[in-house]
Every structure is written in structure tokens, then in C-alpha cells.
Amino acid sequence: MINPTRGLFVIAFLLLTAIGSALAEADKLPPLPPVTAGTTGEHLPGKIIWADLFSSSPDVSRDFYQQLFGWEWREIKPQPKGYGMFYLDDVPMAGLAHRDSPDGGDKYGRWIHYLSVADVPAAEQVILDRGGKVILSRVGAYPERGDFAIAAAPDGALFGVMRTANGDPGDYAAAINEWIWWQVYSDSVDASAEFYVTLAGYQTFENEETDSIADLFFTSEGYLRAAAAPLPKNTEPRPVPTWLGMIRVEDVAATAARAEALGGTLLYGPSPELMDDDLAVIADPTGATFAIMRWTYPEEEANP
């Protein structure tokens, strides 16, 4: 995970994906494995600890991420209406579940990123009290996974909340092809930040290293967890509030080219204006959006 050090540029950029109108009640799932490689016993409220990909074509999504990032696939419940998980060196990376397109379209893909919370029912109440919506009410019948819910913030951005049964993933440097950073884009950064501060107990501070003084960092437990940034204006189609997860790679241009060859679409970057070519935004073959980032930790710079 990224420590609060100088040099991190958080960029507001164009998102060209559409949001699903709502997620229906989940189909009954089999026993779900934990989101960690082992038991940590540590809970880190505010940390983003898990991601699920909802896809109308799980086989297409599975093949794309396997080939792009070398993630290993482990099926838990066969398709259709199945579920499985991606691993990297036996570390859980993400889940993958079937979801039909809410609007009846040919394809649908959506990443949902989960915040660690101390109590899921209490978090649901905060979400409702602050003007958000609970899309999938608390699911808690999984003793290895813990309990979780999926919600929409007042601006419509989808996200999840989770209380793990055996502890959260620890704070460590992200390896290549692991999640490294998250950012929420909103029409009102201040209102969005206020919502997540109330929900997750974040502390915030302004990002003084970009031209946009409204950009805010979220911190907890002494670590940067995520950031909020404004949606770009005067663009068509109009982007919608969303959470975007970023995966660390060695070479952004090469990874972006490989993603396109595998059926993905390059939405933005890499470009010299965007973190010196070190960030790009991609839609996978179903339309699910994620970003790739090249990042060097200070200890890596000291020990090349």
C-alpha cells in the first residue's frame, strides 16, 4: 500500500463507462474463501480490502485478466451464475461473479471495491442516513469471508463494505500486478469526502501537488487509503461518479498495448501529461473500467 510520502500524483481523467442502474439480489453463493492468504486477525477500517468483478461474460473476463496480469483462476461455483477468484502467488486478488446487463444490453462489466468497516449493519445505516442506497443488503452467511454489502453513495458511486472474519490484508507494498491505489470521482469532491469520512472514519488533506486544490486524500491508520477528485466537465458522454481501482505494472505502455490486443479498450493515456506516461485507464472487453500504474517505492529507489 502507498505510504503518505510526497511525489504521488493523483490525476482526474476522462471515464467513458456507464454505471449499472442497480445490482439485483445476489444468487446463492457457495462458501466463500477469505480475502487474505492467511489469518491476520487485524482489522483496518477505511482500507480498501477487496474487489469483485461483476460480468455478463465471466469466461471472457476470466481469460482477459489471466492473460493480462498472470492471475491464477480458481473456480468456486461453476457457470452460469457462478463465482470464482483470482490469485497471484497464492494471494487473493479479486472475485468474479456473473451479472446480466441491468439495461438488457449485450455486455456488462463493473468492478466493486470494498472498504473495511467495523460493523456492516451500522455502515448500512450510515449510508442510508447520509442519503445513499443499499443495493445488496448485508450478506453474512460465510464464516471464512465475513459479512459484506454493496451500496451507492449519494452521488451514485457504487462500492462495497466488508467486515472480514479472519482479518484484513495488511499494509504492505504492492507487488507488480497487484492493486495499488483507488480513487473516487464525483461532481462534488467535498460532499463525497464528507460522506466517506462519516462512513469510514477517514482523515483528509488537500493534495497540493496538482492544479486542482479540491483533490483530497483519505487516510487511516497512518496510511493513504484513497483519494477524491472531480469528474471532468464538458465531456460527452457525461462521465458518472465512480470508484476506480489501479493495478501496479512494470510498463504502462506495454501493458496497455497487451490489454488492447486482448480485447480491451484504452480510454485515457498513457501520455506525458498523465504521470509522465505512468498511468492509463482501460475498459476490459465487458466494459469494466480499471487503471494501470507504474510506481516505484522509496525503498526500491534506494536499492535498485
C-alpha positions in Angstrom: 0.0 0.0 0.0 1.2 3.5 -0.7 2.6 5.4 2.4 1.9 9.1 2.7 5.0 10.3 1.0 5.5 13.2 -1.5 5.6 12.5 -5.1 2.3 10.8 -5.6 0.3 12.5 -8.4 -3.4 11.8 -8.4 -4.9 12.7 -11.8 -8.5 13.5 -12.7 -9.2 12.0 -16.1 -12.0 11.0 -18.5 -14.1 8.0 -17.7 -16.2 6.7 -20.6 -18.1 3.9 -18.9 -21.7 3.7 -17.9 -22.9 2.6 -14.4 -25.3 -0.2 -13.8 -28.7 1.1 -12.6 -28.7 -1.4 -9.7 -27.5 -4.9 -8.6 -30.2 -7.4 -8.0 -30.2 -9.7 -5.0 -27.2 -12.0 -5.4 -27.7 -15.6 -6.3 -26.9 -18.0 -3.6 -23.2 -18.4 -3.4 -21.1 -21.4 -2.2 -18.8 -21.0 0.8 -16.5 -18.1 0.1 -12.8 -18.2 0.8 -11.2 -15.4 2.8 -9.7 -12.4 1.1 -6.3 -13.0 2.6 -3.7 -15.7 2.1 -3.8 -16.4 5.9 -5.4 -15.3 9.1 -4.2 -11.8 10.1 -6.6 -11.0 13.0 -6.2 -7.3 12.1 -9.0 -5.0 11.0 -8.1 -1.8 9.3 -11.3 0.3 8.9 -11.1 2.6 5.9 -8.7 0.3 4.0 -9.9 -1.0 0.6 -9.5 -4.7 1.1 -11.3 -6.5 -1.7 -12.7 -6.2 -5.3 -15.4 -8.2 -7.1 -15.9 -8.0 -10.8 -19.5 -8.5 -12.0 -19.5 -9.6 -15.6 -22.1 -10.6 -18.2 -19.4 -12.8 -19.7 -17.4 -14.3 -16.9 -15.3 -16.6 -19.2 -14.3 -13.6 -21.3 -13.4 -11.6 -18.2 -11.5 -14.5 -16.7 -9.3 -15.0 -19.7 -8.6 -11.3 -20.1 -7.3 -10.8 -16.5 -5.4 -14.2 -16.5 -3.5 -13.2 -19.7 -3.0 -9.6 -18.8 -1.8 -9.9 -15.2 -0.9 -13.6 -14.9 -3.7 -14.0 -12.3 -4.5 -17.7 -11.5 -8.2 -18.6 -11.7 -9.8 -20.9 -9.1 -13.5 -21.8 -9.7 -15.7 -22.0 -6.7 -19.1 -22.4 -8.3 -19.4 -23.2 -12.0 -21.1 -21.0 -14.5 -23.8 -20.0 -15.3 -24.4 -17.8 -12.2 -21.1 -18.9 -10.8 -18.3 -17.4 -8.8 -14.5 -17.8 -8.7 -11.4 -16.0 -7.5 -8.2 -14.7 -9.0 -4.9 -15.3 -7.2 -1.3 -14.1 -7.6 1.3 -16.2 -5.9 -1.5 -17.7 -3.7 -2.6 -14.2 -2.6 -6.3 -13.4 -3.4 -6.7 -10.6 -5.9 -10.4 -10.4 -6.7 -13.6 -12.3 -7.2 -15.6 -12.8 -10.4 -19.4 -13.3 -10.5 -21.9 -13.4 -13.3 -24.3 -10.5 -13.6 -26.6 -9.8 -16.5 -26.6 -6.3 -18.0 -29.1 -4.3 -15.9 -30.3 -2.4 -19.0 -30.6 -5.5 -21.2 -27.6 -4.7 -23.3 -25.2 -7.2 -24.9 -22.5 -6.8 -22.3 -21.9 -5.5 -18.8 -18.9 -5.3 -16.6 -18.4 -3.5 -13.3 -15.7 -3.5 -10.6 -16.9 -3.1 -7.0 -14.3 -2.2 -4.4 -14.9 -2.9 -0.7 -14.0 -0.7 2.2 -13.2 -2.3 5.6 -15.7 -1.3 8.3 -16.1 -2.3 11.9 -19.7 -3.2 11.5 -21.6 -3.8 8.3 -25.2 -3.2 9.6 -24.0 0.0 11.2 -22.3 1.1 8.0 -25.6 0.4 6.1 -27.4 2.7 8.4 -24.8 5.4 7.9 -25.2 5.1 4.2 -28.9 5.4 4.4 -28.8 8.3 6.9 -26.4 10.2 4.6 -28.6 9.8 1.5 -27.0 6.7 -0.1 -28.7 3.5 -1.0 -28.1 -0.1 0.0 -28.1 -2.1 -3.3 -27.3 -5.5 -1.8 -28.2 -5.9 1.9 -25.7 -7.5 4.3 -24.6 -10.9 3.3 -23.2 -12.7 6.3 -23.5 -16.5 6.0 -19.9 -17.0 5.1 -17.7 -17.8 8.1 -14.4 -17.6 6.2 -15.2 -14.4 4.3 -17.1 -12.4 6.9 -20.0 -10.2 6.0 -20.4 -7.6 3.3 -22.9 -5.3 1.5 -23.0 -3.3 -1.7 -24.1 0.3 -1.7 -24.4 3.5 -3.7 -23.1 6.8 -2.3 -25.4 9.8 -2.5 -23.8 10.7 -5.9 -24.4 7.2 -7.2 -20.9 5.8 -7.0 -21.0 2.1 -6.3 -18.8 0.5 -3.6 -18.9 -2.3 -1.0 -18.3 -2.5 2.7 -16.9 -5.6 4.4 -16.0 -6.9 7.8 -13.7 -9.8 7.3 -13.9 -12.9 9.5 -10.2 -13.5 10.0 -8.7 -10.1 9.4 -7.9 -7.7 6.6 -5.0 -7.8 4.2 -2.1 -6.0 5.9 -0.4 -2.7 4.9 2.4 -3.7 2.6 4.0 -2.5 -0.7 2.0 -3.7 -3.7 3.8 -6.2 -5.9 3.7 -6.0 -9.7 0.2 -6.9 -10.9 -1.4 -6.2 -7.5 -3.9 -3.4 -6.7 -2.0 -0.4 -5.5 -4.4 2.6 -5.4 -8.0 3.7 -5.5 -9.8 7.0 -6.3 -13.4 8.1 -6.3 -14.6 10.7 -8.9 -17.5 12.9 -8.0 -19.3 16.0 -9.2 -18.8 17.3 -5.6 -15.5 16.3 -4.1 -16.3 18.0 -0.7 -19.7 16.3 -0.4 -18.2 13.0 -1.4 -15.4 13.3 1.0 -17.8 14.2 3.8 -19.8 11.0 3.1 -16.8 8.7 3.3 -15.3 10.4 6.3 -18.6 9.8 8.2 -18.7 6.2 6.9 -15.1 5.1 7.2 -13.6 7.5 9.8 -11.1 8.9 7.3 -8.9 11.9 7.9 -8.5 14.1 4.8 -6.0 16.6 3.5 -5.7 18.5 0.3 -3.4 17.4 -2.5 -1.1 20.4 -3.0 0.8 18.7 -5.8 -1.8 19.1 -8.5 -3.5 22.1 -10.1 -6.8 21.1 -8.5 -6.9 22.2 -4.9 -10.2 20.3 -4.4 -8.5 16.9 -4.7 -8.4 15.2 -1.3 -6.5 12.3 0.1 -8.2 9.9 2.5 -6.0 8.5 5.3 -6.5 6.0 8.2 -4.1 4.1 10.5 -1.3 6.5 9.2 -1.6 5.3 5.6 -3.0 6.9 2.5 -6.1 4.8 1.5 -7.6 6.6 -1.5 -8.4 10.0 -2.9 -11.3 12.0 -4.2 -11.2 14.0 -7.4 -13.7 16.0 -9.6 -15.2 14.5 -12.6 -14.1 16.2 -15.8 -16.7 18.7 -17.1 -17.9 19.5 -20.6 -17.3 16.0 -21.9 -19.5 13.7 -23.9 -20.8 11.2 -22.9 -21.0 12.7 -19.5 -19.0 10.6 -17.0 -20.7 9.4 -13.8 -19.4 9.2 -10.2 -17.4 6.1 -9.8 -14.6 4.3 -7.9 -11.6 3.4 -9.9 -9.0 0.8 -8.8 -5.4 0.9 -10.1 -3.1 -2.1 -10.6 0.7 -1.7 -10.4 2.6 -2.7 -13.6 6.2 -2.5 -14.7 5.5 -0.9 -18.1 2.3 1.0 -18.6 2.6 1.4 -22.4 3.3 -2.3 -22.9 0.5 -3.4 -20.6 -1.9 -1.1 -22.3 -1.0 -2.4 -25.7 -1.4 -6.0 -24.5 -4.8 -5.1 -23.0 -6.0 -3.8 -26.4 -4.7 -7.0 -28.1 -6.8 -9.0 -25.6 -10.0 -7.1 -26.5 -9.8 -4.2 -24.0 -10.2 -0.5 -24.9 -7.7 2.2 -23.9 -9.7 5.1 -22.6 -7.1 7.5 -21.5 -3.3 7.7 -21.5 -0.5 6.9 -21.3 0.7 10.4 -22.0 3.4 12.7 -20.7 0.7 14.9 -19.1 -0.6 11.9 -17.1 2.0 11.0 -14.5 4.8 11.1 -17.1 3.3 8.2 -19.1 3.0 6.2 -15.9 -0.8 5.8 -15.8 -3.5 4.6 -18.2 -7.3 3.9 -17.9 -8.6 0.8 -19.6 -12.0 -0.8 -20.2 -11.9 -4.6 -20.3 -13.9 -6.5 -23.0 -17.1 -6.2 -21.0 -16.7 -2.5 -20.2 -15.4 -2.8 -16.7 -13.0 0.0 -16.0 -9.7 -0.1 -14.2 -6.4 1.7 -14.3 -2.7 0.6 -14.5 0.1 2.5 -12.8 3.8 2.4 -12.7 5.0 3.2 -9.2 8.5 3.0 -7.6 8.6 2.9 -3.8 11.3 4.9 -2.0 13.0 1.7 -0.7 13.2 0.4 -4.3 14.8 3.7 -5.4 17.4 3.3 -2.6 18.0 -0.4 -3.6 17.7 -0.6 -7.3 
